[in-house]
Amino acid sequence: MQKLNIGQNQIFDGIHVRLLGVATGAIGPGTPHWYRCGYPVFILIRSGAVRTDFVQAPGVFIERPAHTVIHFPQDSVRRTWLAEGERAPYVSLTFSAQTDSLFDLFSVLEIPAFIRSPQAERIMCSLARLSGSDRLDGQLRIQELLFHYLRIVVAESALREEVLQSCREPWFREVTARIGRHPEQPFSVEEVARRAGMSRQTFYSKFKRATGMAPLEYIRRKRLREAEPLLLGSELSIAEIAERLRFADQFHFSHLFRKVYGLSPLHFRRRGREKERALYRAGVRT
């Protein structure tokens, strides 16, 4: 992976963005509930002010006024409640940004806790209006807006040079290429570490620093990504897909899939096929 040039006209080669969800609502004075973020979430506060605390950092609060985009990291458990005003309308945006080699771009970015950008606000509001569109032109516009938003996030962040250095090392390229070709095959951390000339702990630490994930979690994510085309483009049952990708069983596969994608494999298949049919009809009409 090369260091990203974040110039105005930069194209993010090798980056795949996918809209996972846009929601609108309002935070009121009621008792807040704890919520786990399966993916990184960005919440734009339209008016009022909110306060948030995290299970991972008890007693540490952040308070943000209107027109602030708050970033909640993946797997963070938090609750947000009204700090000022009668209610706080918001727009939330969830999307993935992955490289060709499966890196979640958010794991190699120092994403700020909040973003103050009128352009980010406009993009999120536009996405909220477009999110229900099944027309081909609407889907293309969504992709364009996501890339613009990603540029803002990157511009407000700093790529970790030590992470990029790890990604260039031969052992790392060899390991990720092997996983990419055969994610379903058994993987021994001890064996791979030995072949790379490292101790198990050194390999584990370097790999996690580079990807933001432990080796086995990285493999699970890759297998789940391999499940996407099987769910959408094949007639294999959920149990058959789980077996092909070497998950323990159908229930383990479904549990992990729901944890990452926010819906069951069956629901993902139904929703994806419905959207593909709608896009095909839109393409035929145009």
Secondary structure, 3 states (H helix, E strand, C coil): CCCCCCCCCCCCCCEEEEEEEEEEEEECCCCCCCEECCCCEEEEECCCEEEEEECCEEEEEEEEECCEEEEECCCCEEEEEEEECCCEEEEEEEEEEEECCCCEHHHHECCCCEECCHHHHHHHHHHHHHCCCCCHHHHHHHHHHHHHHHHHHHHCCCECHHHHHHHHCHHHHHHHHHHHHCCCCCCCHHHHHHHCCCCHHHHHHHHHHHHCCCHHHHHHHHHHHHHHHHHHHCCCCHHHHHHHCCCCCHHHHHHHHHHHHCCCHHHHHHHHHHHHHHHHHHHHHC
